[in-house]
Amino acid sequence: MIQKYTFGNPLPTESVITPVKKAEGMPEYGKISLTEGFTFLYKMSPDDIVYGLGEANRGINKRGFIYTSNCSDDPNHVEDTVSLYGAHNFIIISGKSTYGIYVDYPSALTFDIGYTRIDELTITCDDANLDFYIIDGDNAYDIVKQFRKIIGRSYIPPKFAFGFGQSRWGYKTKEDFLEVAKGYRENHIPIDMIYMDIDYMDGFKDFTISDEFSDFPAFVKEMKDNNLRLIPIIDAGVKIEENYDVYEEGVANNYFCKREDGTDFVAAVWPGYTHFPDVLNPEVRSWFGAKYKLLTDSGIEGFWNDMNEPALFYTPEGISRTKEAMKEFISLQETVDSVWELRDRLIHLANNPDDYTSFYHNINGQMIRHDKVHNLYGFNMTRAAGEALQKLSPEKRCLLFSRSSYIGMHRYGGIWTGDNKSWWSHLLLNLKMMPSLNMCGFLYTGADLGGFGADTSRELLLRWLALGVFTPLMRNHAAIGTREQECYRFEQIDDFRHIIGVRYRLLPYLYSEYMKAALNDDMLFKPLAFEYPDDTMAANVEDQLMLGNEIMIAPVYTQNAKGRYVYLPEEMMLIKFLPDGGISKEILEKGHHYITVPVNVVPMFIRSGKCIPIADVAECVAKLQTEHMQLIGYKDSSYILYEDDGYTRNYNMEAHCRKL
């Protein structure tokens, strides 16, 4: 059962699309105070587990820390970071009382989950204008399914998007992309996509192509003829430049966010000073989304939207304030405090809270200050693209994912988990985020494998790829100035060829389970406790996940490890994909086990009584053969395979399922 409580005058976010009748009075659980903003207080019992928050830091169980939903560009996130790129305000308390909470509030919202006081869950925000949902259910998994029903079906990408992709900030010329294509194809490492970061543009201007790419449509076709799709980036800021059509149209039609005085808001990102399309305005969404046609007309079939928190490097006002502070600093005798104050001022030029309070959106004719709706920007930029792409190609799926998001954006695109680092801790964080993201509707997800910032190691990349084998978005991505981490650049290339090959062997199963989850408003990744609610040990496992309905994954995530400990909630079959192409099978009884996992082996577990289909390795999705797959798992078991054309929007469970 779902109850909706409305406080004040909430701004419609369109995150919930199934009407829920408003309840009277106050929620049964917890206490609500409206004296200073909004506060919800719930006394937790000692054994309560708190799931959710989508793209958030720390563990699957969120208890013991504080989290703020406030979309933030923070590539150096560490253990005490409280805000990441997404804002996903859905949690489930599982314990003495089991219920879900969704707070539909588009500004900064803080969840203190046993941080200030170990037995108190508090949810606070500055304005008491929000919709507050309480969801009762039989268990945590049931509550997720109810929530997913009211927020709408998850985005479904084309099948090629389940292939492996290579990316790097720094590919600047046609020759750079051809070198990557050659490196993978000549070494027979499977790949389907090469991503185009900001350097493909003319001066970092959206919807332009650098002169380095003469006859761009012909180049796109050349790559596609080699079963490689180019996936360009689109940033949020539009460069201020005369004779640039996107800029001039936006100014002429008042399509950009405004300062309080009515002038267009200005902030710097990669092109220098830019304006930001007011994508919270439907007219602007339609205009901005239509610009993707320039690239789809060239044959492009996928995009990734970036910098859409929105990230702000600095503003003219911020620079002016800093220059005044520097003048004052120069005129005085420096002290430790004054030096540190100047340092902090320079550090906080980017994404400064003052700048987010200095511009406005036109929402239904009303000027709304940006910080009041900050978490909706990335959602609506991707909504603009998603709606436009469906109009441009009504029957054809397009790959689309974003850095920033809010619940509701899951209907239009996926997400990657933002700029990360080549750290083992970020590999583990990738694993722990997956079920929480699925709870909030985001099924097409993944992290930058190997790490975006810093220098990866061969071992870290191999271990991260062995996790990425299972995530819907499987992309190796790195920042300019870091170690080149394309798989063919490392010694013993056979290991990389093998691990990525495992992805393609599993791809029919992974695609099938993804489609079942999307079409049934279900999860692809689940905590063990969702499948084994009566197993107290399973509830404490944070580094293993159930995937689909048949398997459990338990990747290695520590440096120099020869294997790892696992907990099996029931008898399972340990499967190892071996570097010689073989598959080892071993039935293990319920309980704790240590398994050896060499760096070139991909392990997984098949649940008792189940099996999954395995295909032969292919170098791209188009060459996968699914007619004569082998089944691995328990004898006399069967599997229902969902398989469609992977291209159109013709989804039909009955028509596209067959028993193996």
ChimeraX attribute file (.defattr): number of C-alpha atoms within 10 A of each C-alpha:
attribute: neighborCount
match mode: 1-to-1
recipient: residues
	/A:1	11
	/A:2	19
	/A:3	17
	/A:4	21
	/A:5	18
	/A:6	18
	/A:7	14
	/A:8	11
	/A:9	11
	/A:10	15
	/A:11	16
	/A:12	13
	/A:13	20
	/A:14	13
	/A:15	19
	/A:16	17
	/A:17	12
	/A:18	11
	/A:19	9
	/A:20	13
	/A:21	10
	/A:22	14
	/A:23	14
	/A:24	10
	/A:25	8
	/A:26	12
	/A:27	16
	/A:28	8
	/A:29	15
	/A:30	13
	/A:31	13
	/A:32	16
	/A:33	12
	/A:34	15
	/A:35	8
	/A:36	11
	/A:37	12
	/A:38	18
	/A:39	18
	/A:40	18
	/A:41	16
	/A:42	16
	/A:43	16
	/A:44	22
	/A:45	14
	/A:46	10
	/A:47	9
	/A:48	18
	/A:49	21
	/A:50	24
	/A:51	22
	/A:52	27
	/A:53	26
	/A:54	26
	/A:55	33
	/A:56	26
	/A:57	24
	/A:58	21
	/A:59	19
	/A:60	27
	/A:61	21
	/A:62	24
	/A:63	23
	/A:64	18
	/A:65	18
	/A:66	21
	/A:67	22
	/A:68	24
	/A:69	25
	/A:70	24
	/A:71	28
	/A:72	23
	/A:73	23
	/A:74	16
	/A:75	14
	/A:76	11
	/A:77	16
	/A:78	14
	/A:79	10
	/A:80	11
	/A:81	15
	/A:82	19
	/A:83	22
	/A:84	24
	/A:85	30
	/A:86	31
	/A:87	29
	/A:88	31
	/A:89	24
	/A:90	22
	/A:91	24
	/A:92	27
	/A:93	23
	/A:94	19
	/A:95	16
	/A:96	12
	/A:97	12
	/A:98	19
	/A:99	24
	/A:100	25
	/A:101	22
	/A:102	21
	/A:103	18
	/A:104	25
	/A:105	28
	/A:106	26
	/A:107	22
	/A:108	20
	/A:109	23
	/A:110	20
	/A:111	23
	/A:112	22
	/A:113	23
	/A:114	19
	/A:115	16
	/A:116	13
	/A:117	12
	/A:118	16
	/A:119	17
	/A:120	18
	/A:121	23
	/A:122	22
	/A:123	21
	/A:124	21
	/A:125	19
	/A:126	15
	/A:127	20
	/A:128	20
	/A:129	19
	/A:130	21
	/A:131	20
	/A:132	18
	/A:133	22
	/A:134	21
	/A:135	20
	/A:136	19
	/A:137	16
	/A:138	10
	/A:139	18
	/A:140	24
	/A:141	20
	/A:142	17
	/A:143	23
	/A:144	25
	/A:145	17
	/A:146	18
	/A:147	24
	/A:148	22
	/A:149	16
	/A:150	16
	/A:151	22
	/A:152	20
	/A:153	20
	/A:154	27
	/A:155	23
	/A:156	25
	/A:157	25
	/A:158	19
	/A:159	21
	/A:160	22
	/A:161	25
	/A:162	28
	/A:163	23
	/A:164	27
	/A:165	22
	/A:166	26
	/A:167	24
	/A:168	21
	/A:169	17
	/A:170	16
	/A:171	20
	/A:172	18
	/A:173	16
	/A:174	16
	/A:175	12
	/A:176	12
	/A:177	19
	/A:178	14
	/A:179	13
	/A:180	18
	/A:181	21
	/A:182	13
	/A:183	16
	/A:184	20
	/A:185	17
	/A:186	10
	/A:187	15
	/A:188	17
	/A:189	23
	/A:190	25
	/A:191	25
	/A:192	24
	/A:193	26
	/A:194	25
	/A:195	23
	/A:196	23
	/A:197	23
	/A:198	23
	/A:199	19
	/A:200	23
	/A:201	21
	/A:202	16
	/A:203	15
	/A:204	22
	/A:205	26
	/A:206	23
	/A:207	19
	/A:208	16
	/A:209	19
	/A:210	17
	/A:211	13
	/A:212	15
	/A:213	18
	/A:214	12
	/A:215	11
	/A:216	17
	/A:217	15
	/A:218	13
	/A:219	17
	/A:220	20
	/A:221	17
	/A:222	14
	/A:223	18
	/A:224	16
	/A:225	10
	/A:226	12
	/A:227	18
	/A:228	21
	/A:229	24
	/A:230	24
	/A:231	23
	/A:232	21
	/A:233	23
	/A:234	25
	/A:235	23
	/A:236	23
	/A:237	29
	/A:238	28
	/A:239	25
	/A:240	20
	/A:241	15
	/A:242	9
	/A:243	9
	/A:244	14
	/A:245	12
	/A:246	21
	/A:247	23
	/A:248	16
	/A:249	14
	/A:250	21
	/A:251	16
	/A:252	9
	/A:253	9
	/A:254	17
	/A:255	24
	/A:256	28
	/A:257	26
	/A:258	25
	/A:259	18
	/A:260	15
	/A:261	10
	/A:262	12
	/A:263	13
	/A:264	21
	/A:265	22
	/A:266	26
	/A:267	25
	/A:268	20
	/A:269	23
	/A:270	17
	/A:271	17
	/A:272	18
	/A:273	20
	/A:274	24
	/A:275	23
	/A:276	24
	/A:277	28
	/A:278	24
	/A:279	29
	/A:280	23
	/A:281	19
	/A:282	16
	/A:283	13
	/A:284	21
	/A:285	23
	/A:286	16
	/A:287	19
	/A:288	20
	/A:289	22
	/A:290	17
	/A:291	17
	/A:292	21
	/A:293	16
	/A:294	13
	/A:295	20
	/A:296	17
	/A:297	11
	/A:298	15
	/A:299	18
	/A:300	21
	/A:301	22
	/A:302	23
	/A:303	24
	/A:304	23
	/A:305	22
	/A:306	24
	/A:307	22
	/A:308	28
	/A:309	26
	/A:310	26
	/A:311	23
	/A:312	23
	/A:313	17
	/A:314	21
	/A:315	21
	/A:316	14
	/A:317	14
	/A:318	19
	/A:319	13
	/A:320	11
	/A:321	13
	/A:322	16
	/A:323	13
	/A:324	11
	/A:325	14
	/A:326	14
	/A:327	10
	/A:328	11
	/A:329	16
	/A:330	10
	/A:331	8
	/A:332	9
	/A:333	8
	/A:334	11
	/A:335	10
	/A:336	7
	/A:337	9
	/A:338	13
	/A:339	12
	/A:340	12
	/A:341	14
	/A:342	15
	/A:343	11
	/A:344	11
	/A:345	17
	/A:346	16
	/A:347	11
	/A:348	14
	/A:349	19
	/A:350	19
	/A:351	20
	/A:352	17
	/A:353	11
	/A:354	12
	/A:355	21
	/A:356	17
	/A:357	15
	/A:358	16
	/A:359	23
	/A:360	25
	/A:361	23
	/A:362	21
	/A:363	15
	/A:364	10
	/A:365	8
	/A:366	9
	/A:367	16
	/A:368	17
	/A:369	19
	/A:370	22
	/A:371	20
	/A:372	19
	/A:373	19
	/A:374	21
	/A:375	31
	/A:376	31
	/A:377	25
	/A:378	28
	/A:379	29
	/A:380	25
	/A:381	30
	/A:382	33
	/A:383	25
	/A:384	26
	/A:385	28
	/A:386	25
	/A:387	16
	/A:388	21
	/A:389	25
	/A:390	15
	/A:391	13
	/A:392	16
	/A:393	12
	/A:394	12
	/A:395	12
	/A:396	17
	/A:397	22
	/A:398	24
	/A:399	24
	/A:400	27
	/A:401	28
	/A:402	31
	/A:403	24
	/A:404	33
	/A:405	30
	/A:406	30
	/A:407	28
	/A:408	25
	/A:409	30
	/A:410	29
	/A:411	21
	/A:412	26
	/A:413	29
	/A:414	28
	/A:415	26
	/A:416	25
	/A:417	23
	/A:418	23
	/A:419	21
	/A:420	26
	/A:421	24
	/A:422	22
	/A:423	21
	/A:424	20
	/A:425	14
	/A:426	23
	/A:427	28
	/A:428	20
	/A:429	23
	/A:430	23
	/A:431	26
	/A:432	25
	/A:433	24
	/A:434	27
	/A:435	25
	/A:436	27
	/A:437	29
	/A:438	27
	/A:439	29
	/A:440	28
	/A:441	32
	/A:442	31
	/A:443	31
	/A:444	29
	/A:445	21
	/A:446	24
	/A:447	29
	/A:448	28
	/A:449	30
	/A:450	32
	/A:451	26
	/A:452	26
	/A:453	21
	/A:454	18
	/A:455	18
	/A:456	21
	/A:457	17
	/A:458	18
	/A:459	16
	/A:460	23
	/A:461	24
	/A:462	22
	/A:463	26
	/A:464	27
	/A:465	27
	/A:466	26
	/A:467	27
	/A:468	28
	/A:469	25
	/A:470	20
	/A:471	24
	/A:472	22
	/A:473	24
	/A:474	27
	/A:475	27
	/A:476	25
	/A:477	25
	/A:478	29
	/A:479	21
	/A:480	13
	/A:481	11
	/A:482	15
	/A:483	13
	/A:484	16
	/A:485	24
	/A:486	19
	/A:487	25
	/A:488	21
	/A:489	12
	/A:490	14
	/A:491	10
	/A:492	11
	/A:493	14
	/A:494	17
	/A:495	20
	/A:496	25
	/A:497	21
	/A:498	23
	/A:499	28
	/A:500	25
	/A:501	26
	/A:502	26
	/A:503	28
	/A:504	28
	/A:505	23
	/A:506	18
	/A:507	25
	/A:508	25
	/A:509	23
	/A:510	24
	/A:511	21
	/A:512	18
	/A:513	22
	/A:514	24
	/A:515	25
	/A:516	20
	/A:517	21
	/A:518	22
	/A:519	16
	/A:520	15
	/A:521	24
	/A:522	27
	/A:523	29
	/A:524	27
	/A:525	28
	/A:526	23
	/A:527	27
	/A:528	24
	/A:529	20
	/A:530	18
	/A:531	15
	/A:532	14
	/A:533	15
	/A:534	10
	/A:535	14
	/A:536	11
	/A:537	15
	/A:538	19
	/A:539	18
	/A:540	14
	/A:541	16
	/A:542	16
	/A:543	21
	/A:544	21
	/A:545	23
	/A:546	23
	/A:547	24
	/A:548	19
	/A:549	19
	/A:550	18
	/A:551	21
	/A:552	24
	/A:553	21
	/A:554	21
	/A:555	25
	/A:556	28
	/A:557	23
	/A:558	17
	/A:559	12
	/A:560	11
	/A:561	13
	/A:562	12
	/A:563	16
	/A:564	15
	/A:565	12
	/A:566	17
	/A:567	18
	/A:568	20
	/A:569	19
	/A:570	14
	/A:571	16
	/A:572	23
	/A:573	26
	/A:574	20
	/A:575	20
	/A:576	19
	/A:577	20
	/A:578	19
	/A:579	20
	/A:580	11
	/A:581	13
	/A:582	8
	/A:583	14
	/A:584	12
	/A:585	14
	/A:586	12
	/A:587	16
	/A:588	16
	/A:589	15
	/A:590	12
	/A:591	12
	/A:592	12
	/A:593	13
	/A:594	10
	/A:595	13
	/A:596	15
	/A:597	17
	/A:598	17
	/A:599	21
	/A:600	20
	/A:601	21
	/A:602	28
	/A:603	23
	/A:604	19
	/A:605	24
	/A:606	25
	/A:607	23
	/A:608	18
	/A:609	15
	/A:610	20
	/A:611	24
	/A:612	25
	/A:613	22
	/A:614	19
	/A:615	21
	/A:616	17
	/A:617	22
	/A:618	19
	/A:619	21
	/A:620	22
	/A:621	23
	/A:622	13
	/A:623	12
	/A:624	16
	/A:625	14
	/A:626	16
	/A:627	7
	/A:628	11
	/A:629	15
	/A:630	14
	/A:631	17
	/A:632	18
	/A:633	26
	/A:634	17
	/A:635	10
	/A:636	8
	/A:637	14
	/A:638	17
	/A:639	16
	/A:640	16
	/A:641	21
	/A:642	23
	/A:643	20
	/A:644	19
	/A:645	11
	/A:646	19
	/A:647	14
	/A:648	16
	/A:649	16
	/A:650	14
	/A:651	16
	/A:652	13
	/A:653	16
	/A:654	8
	/A:655	11
	/A:656	15
	/A:657	16
	/A:658	12
	/A:659	8
	/A:660	15
